[in-house]
């Protein structure tokens, strides 16, 4: 690396969330290294904000951790890690002791991989006073008590992390007790003893899904939070954002998220996602995402630059206080064009046009001067669409 970088930010396997981190840091002048698997190509390697691009090849026995350790020999100071997928965060957590000699790892080792467990998250929420949907936690092979529960119900594995066991479905929905009984028999056979969560599926459109995104320091204290909501998502009812917007939330909702994170002594960037339940007018926990979420770029371009706040805090940068004090702007909205294409909904396209008349658009990938990134995004998106149609 010439000249040698000092305290670089290292964004790992940068796809959509990772591009948001790159733009949040790069536009502020932070030296960013992109580290990713050699194949298939990730978007991060095409960004002009990557000062250096490093790849590793699992086919040759290389891992993310071995690549990070090799990279550490080529910079001065301490690198700051930014995972953009759950798999990468899990690997960082498992290698925390090895990596922490040269890197700031955005995770509390005392929590470890429990951060991926919904049962742990809900138990924590209940202890800290945050509302949750009516639910029951159980091990496959036992019979959950759903007496009095209102259908439809939703079933999720407590964790899909690699340490939890074999690959499992993301969620199942049930309109009747017979549908539920068949799936309970299936998971008892295929995943005996594995932890699951079964609960009421809160009614409402995607625009009832709200986010408190935060950065928590090494001591587990929340330094700053951002608030927003999804407007649409893909898949439409249980998916990832295609359109989102910045907006203020009631103070008690932000306080609920802060108490939840501080009770866990969480460290790093997080997304606490809630759904508003119109039946009792309460914002109820959906999940804690223990890293930068897909539309973290919107928070940065709305004035609350969480990746930059994390970087400044962990490198003792004097500019931290100014970043913490910057006000949130609620005249911004986010669009992920690939998900919009997958949804192919006229009402979603009309929503985007309506928002453009009221707010400034923050595209998921597009950014001034990023023509290589934009071209790569178009090509890779088209390949993904062809594969879906094949």
QUIMOBEL-V878654 format. One record per residue. N is the residue number from 1. RES is the residue in one letter. SS is DSSP state (H for helix, E for strand, - for the rest). NEAR is the number of other C-alpha atoms within 10 Angstrom. Layout:
n:N res:RES ss:SS near:NEAR
n:N res:RES ss:SS near:NEAR
This chain:
n:1 res:X ss:- near:10
n:2 res:X ss:- near:7
n:3 res:X ss:- near:7
n:4 res:X ss:- near:10
n:5 res:X ss:E near:18
n:6 res:X ss:E near:13
n:7 res:X ss:- near:22
n:8 res:X ss:- near:24
n:9 res:X ss:E near:29
n:10 res:X ss:E near:26
n:11 res:X ss:E near:25
n:12 res:X ss:E near:25
n:13 res:X ss:- near:27
n:14 res:X ss:- near:25
n:15 res:X ss:- near:21
n:16 res:X ss:H near:23
n:17 res:X ss:H near:22
n:18 res:X ss:H near:28
n:19 res:X ss:H near:29
n:20 res:X ss:H near:28
n:21 res:X ss:H near:31
n:22 res:X ss:H near:30
n:23 res:X ss:H near:25
n:24 res:X ss:H near:24
n:25 res:X ss:H near:22
n:26 res:X ss:H near:19
n:27 res:X ss:- near:10
n:28 res:X ss:- near:11
n:29 res:X ss:- near:11
n:30 res:X ss:- near:20
n:31 res:X ss:- near:18
n:32 res:X ss:E near:24
n:33 res:X ss:E near:25
n:34 res:X ss:E near:26
n:35 res:X ss:E near:24
n:36 res:X ss:E near:25
n:37 res:X ss:E near:19
n:38 res:X ss:- near:14
n:39 res:X ss:- near:11
n:40 res:X ss:- near:7
n:41 res:X ss:- near:16
n:42 res:X ss:- near:22
n:43 res:X ss:H near:22
n:44 res:X ss:H near:27
n:45 res:X ss:H near:25
n:46 res:X ss:H near:20
n:47 res:X ss:- near:24
n:48 res:X ss:- near:16
n:49 res:X ss:- near:23
n:50 res:X ss:E near:22
n:51 res:X ss:E near:17
n:52 res:X ss:E near:17
n:53 res:X ss:E near:16
n:54 res:X ss:E near:17
n:55 res:X ss:E near:20
n:56 res:X ss:E near:19
n:57 res:X ss:- near:14
n:58 res:X ss:H near:12
n:59 res:X ss:H near:10
n:60 res:X ss:H near:7
n:61 res:X ss:- near:8
n:62 res:X ss:- near:13
n:63 res:X ss:- near:17
n:64 res:X ss:H near:20
n:65 res:X ss:H near:18
n:66 res:X ss:H near:13
n:67 res:X ss:H near:17
n:68 res:X ss:H near:21
n:69 res:X ss:H near:16
n:70 res:X ss:H near:10
n:71 res:X ss:H near:17
n:72 res:X ss:H near:19
n:73 res:X ss:- near:10
n:74 res:X ss:- near:13
n:75 res:X ss:E near:17
n:76 res:X ss:E near:13
n:77 res:X ss:- near:13
n:78 res:X ss:- near:18
n:79 res:X ss:E near:28
n:80 res:X ss:E near:23
n:81 res:X ss:E near:24
n:82 res:X ss:E near:29
n:83 res:X ss:E near:26
n:84 res:X ss:- near:23
n:85 res:X ss:- near:20
n:86 res:X ss:H near:18
n:87 res:X ss:H near:14
n:88 res:X ss:H near:16
n:89 res:X ss:H near:23
n:90 res:X ss:H near:22
n:91 res:X ss:H near:17
n:92 res:X ss:H near:24
n:93 res:X ss:H near:21
n:94 res:X ss:H near:16
n:95 res:X ss:- near:14
n:96 res:X ss:H near:20
n:97 res:X ss:H near:11
n:98 res:X ss:H near:13
n:99 res:X ss:H near:20
n:100 res:X ss:- near:15
n:101 res:X ss:- near:13
n:102 res:X ss:- near:19
n:103 res:X ss:E near:22
n:104 res:X ss:E near:22
n:105 res:X ss:- near:25
n:106 res:X ss:- near:28
n:107 res:X ss:- near:27
n:108 res:X ss:- near:20
n:109 res:X ss:- near:17
n:110 res:X ss:- near:11
n:111 res:X ss:- near:14
n:112 res:X ss:H near:14
n:113 res:X ss:H near:21
n:114 res:X ss:H near:18
n:115 res:X ss:H near:22
n:116 res:X ss:H near:23
n:117 res:X ss:- near:20
n:118 res:X ss:H near:22
n:119 res:X ss:H near:24
n:120 res:X ss:H near:14
n:121 res:X ss:H near:22
n:122 res:X ss:H near:25
n:123 res:X ss:H near:13
n:124 res:X ss:H near:17
n:125 res:X ss:H near:23
n:126 res:X ss:H near:13
n:127 res:X ss:H near:12
n:128 res:X ss:H near:18
n:129 res:X ss:- near:12
n:130 res:X ss:- near:22
n:131 res:X ss:- near:17
n:132 res:X ss:E near:21
n:133 res:X ss:- near:19
n:134 res:X ss:- near:16
n:135 res:X ss:E near:20
n:136 res:X ss:E near:17
n:137 res:X ss:E near:21
n:138 res:X ss:E near:19
n:139 res:X ss:E near:18
n:140 res:X ss:- near:22
n:141 res:X ss:- near:18
n:142 res:X ss:- near:12
n:143 res:X ss:- near:12
n:144 res:X ss:- near:16
n:145 res:X ss:- near:12
n:146 res:X ss:- near:16
n:147 res:X ss:- near:6
n:148 res:X ss:- near:7
n:149 res:X ss:- near:15
n:150 res:X ss:- near:13
n:151 res:X ss:- near:16
n:152 res:X ss:- near:16
n:153 res:X ss:E near:21
n:154 res:X ss:E near:18
n:155 res:X ss:E near:23
n:156 res:X ss:E near:20
n:157 res:X ss:E near:24
n:158 res:X ss:- near:24
n:159 res:X ss:- near:23
n:160 res:X ss:- near:19
n:161 res:X ss:- near:21
n:162 res:X ss:H near:13
n:163 res:X ss:H near:12
n:164 res:X ss:H near:17
n:165 res:X ss:- near:11
n:166 res:X ss:- near:11
n:167 res:X ss:- near:10
n:168 res:X ss:- near:15
n:169 res:X ss:- near:9
n:170 res:X ss:- near:12
n:171 res:X ss:- near:12
n:172 res:X ss:E near:14
n:173 res:X ss:E near:18
n:174 res:X ss:E near:17
n:175 res:X ss:- near:12
n:176 res:X ss:- near:11
n:177 res:X ss:H near:12
n:178 res:X ss:H near:10
n:179 res:X ss:H near:12
n:180 res:X ss:H near:19
n:181 res:X ss:H near:12
n:182 res:X ss:H near:10
n:183 res:X ss:H near:15
n:184 res:X ss:H near:18
n:185 res:X ss:H near:14
n:186 res:X ss:H near:14
n:187 res:X ss:H near:17
n:188 res:X ss:H near:16
n:189 res:X ss:H near:12
n:190 res:X ss:H near:14
n:191 res:X ss:- near:17
n:192 res:X ss:- near:13
n:193 res:X ss:- near:14
n:194 res:X ss:- near:18
n:195 res:X ss:E near:19
n:196 res:X ss:E near:21
n:197 res:X ss:E near:22
n:198 res:X ss:E near:26
n:199 res:X ss:E near:21
n:200 res:X ss:E near:20
n:201 res:X ss:- near:19
n:202 res:X ss:- near:21
n:203 res:X ss:- near:14
n:204 res:X ss:- near:13
n:205 res:X ss:- near:16
n:206 res:X ss:H near:22
n:207 res:X ss:H near:16
n:208 res:X ss:H near:19
n:209 res:X ss:E near:24
n:210 res:X ss:E near:28
n:211 res:X ss:E near:30
n:212 res:X ss:E near:23
n:213 res:X ss:E near:27
n:214 res:X ss:E near:31
n:215 res:X ss:E near:29
n:216 res:X ss:E near:26
n:217 res:X ss:- near:23
n:218 res:X ss:- near:18
n:219 res:X ss:- near:11
n:220 res:X ss:- near:18
n:221 res:X ss:- near:19
n:222 res:X ss:E near:21
n:223 res:X ss:E near:16
n:224 res:X ss:E near:20
n:225 res:X ss:E near:24
n:226 res:X ss:E near:27
n:227 res:X ss:E near:24
n:228 res:X ss:E near:22
n:229 res:X ss:E near:24
n:230 res:X ss:E near:23
n:231 res:X ss:E near:22
n:232 res:X ss:E near:28
n:233 res:X ss:E near:24
n:234 res:X ss:E near:20
n:235 res:X ss:- near:13
n:236 res:X ss:- near:16
n:237 res:X ss:- near:12
n:238 res:X ss:- near:12
n:239 res:X ss:- near:12
n:240 res:X ss:E near:18
n:241 res:X ss:E near:24
n:242 res:X ss:E near:26
n:243 res:X ss:E near:30
n:244 res:X ss:E near:26
n:245 res:X ss:E near:27
n:246 res:X ss:E near:24
n:247 res:X ss:- near:18
n:248 res:X ss:- near:14
n:249 res:X ss:- near:15
n:250 res:X ss:- near:9
n:251 res:X ss:H near:8
n:252 res:X ss:H near:11
n:253 res:X ss:H near:19
n:254 res:X ss:H near:20
n:255 res:X ss:H near:14
n:256 res:X ss:H near:20
n:257 res:X ss:H near:27
n:258 res:X ss:H near:23
n:259 res:X ss:H near:19
n:260 res:X ss:H near:23
n:261 res:X ss:H near:26
n:262 res:X ss:H near:17
n:263 res:X ss:H near:15
n:264 res:X ss:H near:18
n:265 res:X ss:- near:19
n:266 res:X ss:- near:26
n:267 res:X ss:- near:26
n:268 res:X ss:E near:27
n:269 res:X ss:E near:27
n:270 res:X ss:E near:24
n:271 res:X ss:E near:25
n:272 res:X ss:E near:23
n:273 res:X ss:E near:21
n:274 res:X ss:E near:24
n:275 res:X ss:E near:24
n:276 res:X ss:E near:20
n:277 res:X ss:E near:17
n:278 res:X ss:- near:12
n:279 res:X ss:- near:8
n:280 res:X ss:- near:7
n:281 res:X ss:- near:8
n:282 res:X ss:E near:16
n:283 res:X ss:E near:23
n:284 res:X ss:E near:22
n:285 res:X ss:E near:24
n:286 res:X ss:E near:21
n:287 res:X ss:E near:21
n:288 res:X ss:E near:23
n:289 res:X ss:E near:16
n:290 res:X ss:- near:23
n:291 res:X ss:- near:25
n:292 res:X ss:- near:26
n:293 res:X ss:- near:25
n:294 res:X ss:- near:22
n:295 res:X ss:- near:28
n:296 res:X ss:H near:28
n:297 res:X ss:H near:28
n:298 res:X ss:H near:26
n:299 res:X ss:H near:29
n:300 res:X ss:H near:23
n:301 res:X ss:- near:20
n:302 res:X ss:- near:23
n:303 res:X ss:- near:18
n:304 res:X ss:- near:27
n:305 res:X ss:- near:27
n:306 res:X ss:H near:30
n:307 res:X ss:H near:26
n:308 res:X ss:H near:26
n:309 res:X ss:H near:28
n:310 res:X ss:H near:26
n:311 res:X ss:H near:22
n:312 res:X ss:H near:18
n:313 res:X ss:H near:19
n:314 res:X ss:H near:21
n:315 res:X ss:- near:18
n:316 res:X ss:- near:10
n:317 res:X ss:- near:11
n:318 res:X ss:- near:10
n:319 res:X ss:- near:12
n:320 res:X ss:H near:17
n:321 res:X ss:H near:13
n:322 res:X ss:H near:10
n:323 res:X ss:H near:17
n:324 res:X ss:H near:17
n:325 res:X ss:H near:11
n:326 res:X ss:- near:12
n:327 res:X ss:- near:12
n:328 res:X ss:- near:20
n:329 res:X ss:- near:16
n:330 res:X ss:- near:17
n:331 res:X ss:- near:14
n:332 res:X ss:E near:23
n:333 res:X ss:E near:28
n:334 res:X ss:E near:27
n:335 res:X ss:E near:23
n:336 res:X ss:- near:22
n:337 res:X ss:H near:17
n:338 res:X ss:H near:19
n:339 res:X ss:H near:20
n:340 res:X ss:H near:20
n:341 res:X ss:H near:14
n:342 res:X ss:H near:15
n:343 res:X ss:H near:17
n:344 res:X ss:- near:12
n:345 res:X ss:- near:12
n:346 res:X ss:H near:9
n:347 res:X ss:H near:10
n:348 res:X ss:H near:17
n:349 res:X ss:H near:15
n:350 res:X ss:H near:11
n:351 res:X ss:H near:14
n:352 res:X ss:H near:20
n:353 res:X ss:H near:11
n:354 res:X ss:H near:11
n:355 res:X ss:H near:18
n:356 res:X ss:H near:13
n:357 res:X ss:H near:9
n:358 res:X ss:H near:11
n:359 res:X ss:- near:16
n:360 res:X ss:E near:15
n:361 res:X ss:E near:19
n:362 res:X ss:E near:23
n:363 res:X ss:E near:17
n:364 res:X ss:- near:23
n:365 res:X ss:- near:24
n:366 res:X ss:- near:18
n:367 res:X ss:- near:13
n:368 res:X ss:- near:6
n:369 res:X ss:- near:11
n:370 res:X ss:- near:14
n:371 res:X ss:H near:14
n:372 res:X ss:H near:14
n:373 res:X ss:H near:20
n:374 res:X ss:H near:18
n:375 res:X ss:H near:13
n:376 res:X ss:H near:18
n:377 res:X ss:H near:20
n:378 res:X ss:H near:15
n:379 res:X ss:H near:12
n:380 res:X ss:H near:15
n:381 res:X ss:H near:16
n:382 res:X ss:H near:13
n:383 res:X ss:H near:12
n:384 res:X ss:H near:13
n:385 res:X ss:H near:14
n:386 res:X ss:H near:10
n:387 res:X ss:H near:9
n:388 res:X ss:H near:9
n:389 res:X ss:H near:7
n:390 res:X ss:- near:6
